[in-house]
């Protein structure tokens, strides 16, 4: 059974269900790369960040995530996408951990 908070999210987000997004391969880019985001740091630079509140990401160190981004090419892909689509760059949020792209 869903918690009342999770249930409330599903009610407000018509594309979500208990098993995730119902859009399948038609997901927007931001959804495809979740829990990673392109985000401005406190100095205004565009960086790759990961949602620090995502339970699945809490168990990984920054170094492990940075290695994953490098091996998969995702870090460079995110920064290239941010350069081409600046509207997708999120403002700074303290709930995200910034990662270094190698």
N, C-alpha and C positions, 0 to 999 in steps of 0.2 A: 504494500500500500504506500501511496505517496504521502509525504509530509504535507501539511497545509500550505507551507511556503512553496514547495515544488508544485503542488496542485494549482496554486495561484498563478505561477509562472506559465503553466500550460494553458490556462484560461486566457491569459493576456497575449500569448504568442500562438496564433492559430496554426503555425507550421510545425510546432513541437508536439510530440506525443511522448508517452512513457519510455519508448525505446529510442528517442532522439528525433532528429529532423526528418520530416516527411518529404522534403524536396529531393532527396536522393542526389543524383549527379547534377541537378540544376541549382545546387546551393550557390549563393554568392561567394566571392573570393574570401571575404572575412570569415565566413562559416567554414570554408574548406580548410583554412589554416589554423583554426582555433585549437589550442589556447594561445597561439602566438599572435602577436599584433605588431603593426608598424606604429611606433609612438614617438612623440617628441620627448626628449629628456628635459631636465630643468634648464639646460642652456639653449634649448631649441633645436638640437641636432636630432635627425631622424634615426631611430635605433630599432632593433628588434627586441621585443619584450615578451614575457610569458606571464599569464595570469597567475599571480602568487596564491590566489585563493582557490585555484583548481586542485581538488584533492589528488588527482593523478599526477600533477606536476610537483607537488610538495616533496615527493620522495626522491626527486632527482636533484643533483647538485647543478650549479650553473655550468661547471665544466662538462658534465655529461650532456646537458642540453646543447651547449655550444658545439660539442663534437657531433651530436646528431644533426644539427643545422648544417655543419660543414659537410659531413658525409652524404647527406641527402641533397645538398645544394639548395636547401630551403632558405637559409639565411640570405644568400645573394639574390635569390628569387624575390624574397620579400622586399629587400631594399630596392631592387630594380622596379618592382611593381609600385612601390611608394613614389619613386621618381616620376613614373608615368601617370600615376593616379594620386596626386597629393590630397585629394578629398578623403582618401581612405586612411590617411595618417591621423591617428587619434592624439588628442592632447595628453599631456602628462597625467598619470594617475599613480598614486602611491601604492595601489594594490597590485602593481605589476613589477616584475623583476627584469631589469635590463640585462641583455646578453651581448657578448661580443661576437661579431661575425668574422670568421676566419677565412 
